Structure formats: structure tokens, C-alpha cells
Amino acid sequence: MGEERRKSVRIKKLLTVRYSYSLDKDEKKWDMTVIKDISETGMSVTTHRPFSPNEIMTFLIKIPTRPLEWIEFTGRVVGSEELKAISGESVRGAHITRIEFINLKEDQEELIREYITWFLSKEGGKQK
């Protein structure tokens, strides 16, 4: 097993997320999916298409500790690859896209940190 390279704790928790990306310089497209896992520095989401490394995306996330509001984040694509079934075959039209948060405001960082702490206390410390 390889050495852990993550900078922060990553929890497995499905959260609703909307994301936008540029179709061209004048048009953005919005889509909705779920977060596969999240940490203080980034997250993995399921997307309907692959994204290029360093592509910038905007996210609107519903966090259970603030259920009535969408929290906006910006992220940079670290990688995107086809989702694989247990059998090892590709799942058509589904990709796992890894995102690094960028330009987070202090209150956004604190919100994510508080949510992860809250989740770990409720789930008995279960993490990825």
C-alpha cells in the first residue's frame, strides 16, 4: 500500500453539489451531482464528462450544518478519470473528478473544517 499523500482528513459523505464550467469564453453550463468525499483542501465529485487538469470550476454546495443555503466555492481540477465498476469496466458517461479548493475565504475554510469535525463526531471518526 502506498504512502498517504493527503494534507488533510478526507471523509466519505455524499453531499449535493451544483457545478459550472465553461463551454467557451462566453457561456457556462451548470450541472448537479454529489460529492464522493471532501476534505479541507478539496473533494472528489462524479461528473458526466472528463475535465482537464487545472480547469477552474465553480461549485454550490449544500452542507448539513447550513441546510438552507448554497455555499459557493471555486476549485481547480487535479484529475478526472472514468469511473470503474467493481468488475473493472468503465461506467459510460461517469467520471470521478478530483478538485482542489482555491481562493477560499476564511469563513469558507472554517465552515468546511467545522463540517468535517461535526461529521467525524457523529460518525464515530469514520473517514476515508
C-alpha positions as CSV (number, residue, x, y, z in Angstrom):
1,M,0.0,0.0,0.0
2,G,1.3,3.5,-0.9
3,E,2.2,6.2,1.5
4,E,-0.7,8.7,2.2
5,R,-0.1,11.9,0.4
6,R,-3.2,13.9,1.5
7,K,-2.6,17.0,3.6
8,S,-5.9,16.7,5.5
9,V,-8.6,14.3,6.6
10,R,-11.0,13.2,3.8
11,I,-14.4,12.0,4.8
12,K,-16.8,9.9,2.7
13,K,-20.1,11.7,2.7
14,L,-22.5,12.3,-0.2
15,L,-23.4,16.0,-0.4
16,T,-25.5,17.7,-3.1
17,V,-23.4,20.0,-5.3
18,R,-24.0,22.1,-8.3
19,Y,-21.1,22.8,-10.6
20,S,-20.4,25.1,-13.5
21,Y,-17.8,25.0,-16.2
22,S,-17.1,27.0,-19.3
23,L,-18.3,25.7,-22.7
24,D,-16.5,28.7,-24.3
25,K,-15.3,32.1,-23.1
26,D,-18.9,33.5,-23.1
27,E,-21.0,30.6,-21.9
28,K,-21.1,28.5,-18.7
29,K,-23.1,25.3,-18.2
30,W,-24.4,24.2,-14.8
31,D,-24.9,20.6,-13.7
32,M,-25.8,18.8,-10.5
33,T,-24.2,15.8,-8.8
34,V,-23.0,14.6,-5.4
35,I,-19.6,14.8,-3.7
36,K,-18.0,11.5,-3.2
37,D,-15.7,12.7,-0.5
38,I,-14.4,16.0,0.9
39,S,-11.5,17.4,3.0
40,E,-10.4,20.9,4.0
41,T,-8.3,21.1,0.8
42,G,-10.5,19.5,-1.8
43,M,-13.1,17.0,-2.9
44,S,-14.0,14.3,-5.4
45,V,-17.2,14.5,-7.4
46,T,-18.9,12.4,-10.0
47,T,-19.2,14.3,-13.3
48,H,-20.8,13.3,-16.6
49,R,-17.7,14.1,-18.6
50,P,-13.9,14.3,-18.0
51,F,-12.3,17.7,-17.1
52,S,-8.8,18.8,-17.9
53,P,-6.2,19.3,-15.2
54,N,-6.1,22.9,-14.0
55,E,-9.6,23.7,-15.4
56,I,-11.3,26.1,-13.0
57,M,-14.9,25.3,-11.8
58,T,-17.4,26.9,-9.6
59,F,-19.4,24.9,-7.0
60,L,-22.5,25.4,-5.0
61,I,-22.6,23.0,-2.1
62,K,-25.3,22.2,0.5
63,I,-23.7,21.4,3.8
64,P,-25.9,19.8,6.5
65,T,-24.8,22.3,9.2
66,R,-26.2,25.0,6.9
67,P,-29.1,23.3,5.1
68,L,-30.9,26.4,3.9
69,E,-28.1,27.9,1.9
70,W,-25.9,27.1,-1.0
71,I,-22.2,27.8,-0.2
72,E,-20.1,28.9,-3.3
73,F,-16.6,27.6,-3.8
74,T,-14.0,27.7,-6.6
75,G,-11.9,24.7,-7.4
76,R,-9.1,23.6,-9.8
77,V,-9.3,20.2,-11.4
78,V,-6.5,18.0,-10.2
79,G,-7.5,15.0,-12.3
80,S,-10.5,13.4,-14.0
81,E,-10.9,9.7,-15.0
82,E,-13.6,7.3,-16.0
83,L,-15.5,5.7,-13.2
84,K,-14.8,2.0,-13.0
85,A,-17.3,-0.7,-12.0
86,I,-16.3,-3.4,-9.5
87,S,-15.6,-5.6,-12.5
88,G,-13.1,-3.1,-13.7
89,E,-15.1,-2.0,-16.7
90,S,-15.6,1.7,-17.4
91,V,-19.0,3.2,-16.5
92,R,-20.1,5.1,-19.6
93,G,-20.7,8.8,-19.1
94,A,-19.4,8.9,-15.5
95,H,-16.1,10.3,-14.3
96,I,-14.5,10.9,-10.9
97,T,-13.1,14.4,-10.9
98,R,-10.7,15.5,-8.1
99,I,-10.9,19.1,-7.1
100,E,-8.5,21.3,-5.1
101,F,-10.2,24.3,-3.5
102,I,-8.7,27.6,-4.5
103,N,-9.1,31.2,-3.1
104,L,-11.2,30.1,-0.1
105,K,-12.2,32.8,2.2
106,E,-11.5,32.4,5.9
107,D,-15.2,31.8,6.7
108,Q,-15.4,29.1,3.9
109,E,-12.3,27.3,5.3
110,E,-13.9,27.4,8.8
111,L,-17.2,26.1,7.5
112,I,-15.6,23.1,5.9
113,R,-13.4,22.4,8.9
114,E,-16.5,22.6,11.2
115,Y,-18.5,20.3,9.0
116,I,-15.7,17.7,8.9
117,T,-15.3,17.9,12.7
118,W,-19.1,17.6,13.1
119,F,-19.3,14.7,10.8
120,L,-16.5,12.8,12.4
121,S,-18.0,13.3,15.9
122,K,-21.4,12.0,14.6
123,E,-20.0,9.1,12.7
124,G,-17.5,7.9,15.3
125,G,-14.5,9.1,13.4
126,K,-15.2,7.2,10.1
127,Q,-13.1,8.6,7.3
128,K,-11.6,7.6,4.0
